[in-house]
Amino acid sequence: MKAGRASTAGRLAILLATLATVSLLSGCWYQVGYGAEHGYYNAVEHTLTRSNVANLEPAWDTSIAVPKTEAVVSGNRVYVSVSSSATTGQPGVAALDLGTGEALWTATIGLSWARLVVQPVVVVGEELWVSYFGWGGDRCGGAMVRLDAATGASLGTVHVGAASAAVRFGDDVAWTGYSLDPTAKCTTTSSTTLTVRDLASGATVWTAPVDSLSLPAVVGDKIIVNGKAYDAAGCGAETCSPVWSAALTEPVRTVRPAQSAAA
């Protein structure tokens, strides 16, 4: 794969290579946007600055199954969601060596679909959590699954249906999604819900109805989904209501702290 090609796969290969270079300097990148707030800001990065960023060069590039999402980094490995082809897809995850780009393993996590959405991988301790949703004709299916980060072996299914990427914060993990019956023709079996689960016990701590699938952002002590804010600790009940809401014209995005603007 040539670094100058403008294809999606080519661009992601360059991103993987650059991410490898940066991560060697500044530690791990466990989930979308670095942290649960998705600010794309690494507070421990002090080596990369405005004065030297132009000197970054790819450490490696690689050709893997069609990349679908941004990569995450844990230890000496890079993980990325993939599909088996550009036109029809079988959802999966690829693990690469951070130093060399060598493919360490690739795991498939679902059936082949005419159309496919695979969410970014999230590192949860020694596990990888990743969700997908596929459809074609009058059929559809999806799930959030757990994989062993070392081997790619399946560790079980977290959720059956469509779901956002998972968000790790503190001792909990959250996502939005709706359930479906995989034996029926795209029959949904629940409304779209924000789910917060305790990682130690695996129990659902609390839930809340939401308007649509959206990646939750955890900012301070609040979880924000589509302009609605919930207390991250819950409300003391099984189902919670938002503590405030606001009309939004753009998705919630966070910014790095002002004192770090010169970094």
Secondary structure by P-SEA (a helix, b strand, c coil): cccccccaaaaaaaaaaaaaaaaaccccccccccccccccccccccccccccccccccccccccccccbbbbbcccbbbbbbcccccbbbbbbbbbcccccccccccccccccccccccbbbbcccbbbbbbccccccccccbbbbcccccccccccccccccccccccccbbbbbbccccccccccccccccccccccccccccbbbbbccbbbbbbcccbbbccccccccccccccbbbbcbbbbbcccbbbbcccccccc
